[in-house]
Amino acid sequence: MSKIPIQEVSVQEGYALWSASYDQEKNGLIFLEERQVDRLLAPLSFSKVLDVGTGTGRHALKLARRGAYVTAIDQSPEMLAVASLAAQREALPIDFHLLSLDSGLPFAAGQFDLLICALTLCHVPDLAHTLQEFARVLQDGGSLLITDFHPNHTLYGWRTAFRSAGVLYHLPTVERTKDDYLEAIQACGLTILDTAESLVGEIPEGYLPEEMRRTYADKPFCLSILARK
């Protein structure tokens, strides 16, 4: 049996290729992440939301359906095109912007009462500056919800990866620890309310190779953090 060819790509290149199939795949990380997001958002009240790294609009669409005014940004025009089309189909007035986090957020201070950044920061080199920008645009009393590929993934050699046209593509991630996230959030003056580490073993059959699911059942796969300004 021939081995699947592996190709390293940049974050920009990777999500451009992944955009066409992203919402159709069975993704164990997204399974865990959405379960935690639903739990953490359920008791919150919000009306003006910023979705950073919206991708195909998974969370932007859900939040807009709840009646929130949603601004959603991403660095990938291909992923944003999928999100925009989905919003148009449901006539949801989401304000999409093509933006990179490298130069900060082009929004005035204190604009949003909820900022969600899902499965994105593992690709962002300057965590401290990015979180400072998050804190700046949040209203006093506003909530910050971060989810990410658990930083322990680098210990086990796990990669952000997807298959397309017979090739396995690997995207780069930044090596960090859970404490790096927590300390950077607290350094911005935010109070951490909840931290969840979802395990590989919580993922149902069919999402991951069964050998991986059994071998790493007790290892964290998704990190979710809720904080308040």
N, C-alpha and C positions, 0 to 999 in steps of 0.2 A: 504494500500500500504506500503510495507516494505521500510525502509530508506536505502539509499546506504551506505555501510560501508566506513568509512574514515580511511586512514592510513597515518601517518606521516613518511616521508622518508628523507634521506639525499639528498643533491644535486647530489652526485655521483649515488646513488641508483635510484633517480627519473629519471634522464636523461637516464640511462641505460634502464629503463622500457619504457620510453616515445619515445625512438629513432625509434621504429618500426612504430609508428603512427603519429609522429610529423608533417610530411609534408602532411598528409592526412586530418588533422583536419581543421575545419573552426575556425580560431583563431582571435578574434577581436583585440587583442593587435598587432599581426603581421600585420593585415590589416592596422591599423593606422601607424605603424612603417615603413612599406615599402613605404607608400605614402610619408612620410617625408624624408626618405633616398633618394628616387628617386629625390625629389625636391632639396635637399641639395647637392647631388653629381653632378647633371646635369651640373652646370657651372664650375666644378673643372677639372683641368688637373692633371693627376697622372700616374705614370708608375710602381711604386714599392709599393705594398700594404701589410700591415699586418692586418689580420682579427683575432681579439682576441675573443675567445668564438664563433668560427665559427658554432658550432652545426652541423646541417646537410648540411652546406655549402651554405645557401641561398644567402648570399652576396658575398662570395668567387667566386661562379660560375658566378654570374652576372658581377663581376669586371673582371674576367678572360676573359669573352666573349667580354668585351670592349678592350681587348688587354693588360691589366696590368699583370705584373708578381706578383702573389699572394702567400704569405706565410700565412697559416691558422693554428691556434692552438686551442685546446680544451682539457678539462680535462676528457672527456668521450670517451673511445675507441669505444663505441657502436654508438654514434653520428658521430664520425669521420669515422667509417666504411661506414655509409650511404653516407656521403659527398664524400669520396674517390671513391665509386662506381659510384656516379653521375658524378664526374669529368672524370673517366675512360670512361664512356659511350659517353661523348662528346669530348674525347681526349684533355681535358684541363690540362695543365701542372702545377697544383697547388701543392705547397710544403706543405704537411700536417705534423703537429707535435703533438704528445700527450704530453701536458704540463699543469701543474697547475700554477696559478698565485702566489701561496704562496711564491715561492722563486725567483720571478722576471723573467725577459725575457732574454733568452740566446742569445741575438743578440747585435752586436756592436752598438755604438752610431751613430745616424744620418743615419740610413740605409733606412728609408721608407719616402715617400712623402705623404702617406695617411695611417692612422691607424683608423680602424673602430672597435668598440666594441659594439655589439648589444645585448640588453636584457640579459646582463651578470652581470653588477656591483652590481645589487641588491642582488646577492649571494656572493659577495666578502667582507670579513670582513675589510680588510685594504685598504680603498679607497685612502688615501693619498699616500701610498707607490706605489700602482698600477698605479696611475696617474703620479707619478714621473718617473716610468719606461716607460710609454707611451711617455712622453715628451723626455726622454733620447734617445729613438730609432728613434724619428722623426727628419727629416732633418729640418734645418732652413727654414721657409716658408712652411713647411709641414702642412697638415690638420689633425685634430682629430675630428672624428664623433662618438659621444656616443648616444645610445638610451637605454631606460630602462623602465621597469614597473614604472610608475610615483610613486615617493616616498610617495605621499599621500595615496597610496593603504592601508597602515597600519592604517590610520585613519578610514577607512570604513570596516576593517576586510577582505579585499580581499586577496586572496592567489594565488600564482603560483600553479596551479592545473591541473590535467588531469585525465581522466577515462581510465581504462584498466581492462578487464575481470571482470566487475561488481564492481570494487573498485574505489573510488575517492582518488587519491594520492595528498598530500599536500607537497610542497617543502619549505624549510625555506628561508626567505629573511631578509635582514638587515634593521633595522629601521633608516631612514635618512630623510632629507628635501631636497628640490630643492637647497637651498642655500649651503648645504654641497657639492653638486656636483660642483656648480659654484665657490665656494671659493677654493676648492681643485684644480680645473683646473687653476684658476688664480694664485694660490700659486706656480705652476710649471712654471710660466712665460709665459703661453699661453694667447692669446687674444680671448675672446669669440665673435664670429661673428653673431651667430643666436641661439635663444632658442625657441623651440616650445613645447606647451603643448596641445596635442590632446585630445579631450573630448570624453566621453562615447557616447554622442549623435551623434557623427560623424560615429559611427560604424553602418553598415547596419543591417537590420533585419536578424535574423537567426544565428548571431554570438554569441549572449549572450541571457540569459533569458530575455524575453520582459519586465518583471517587473523591472529588474535591469537596463535595457537600459532606461526606462522611468524615474525611480526614481532618477538615478544618471546622467541624460543627460548632466548637466552642470559641471560635475566633471572631472578633468584631469585623463587620463588613461595611456598615453604614454608621456615620456619626451625625447626630442631630442635636442642635443647640438652640434653645430659646432664651433670649435676653431682653431686657427692658431698659430704655434710656431714662 
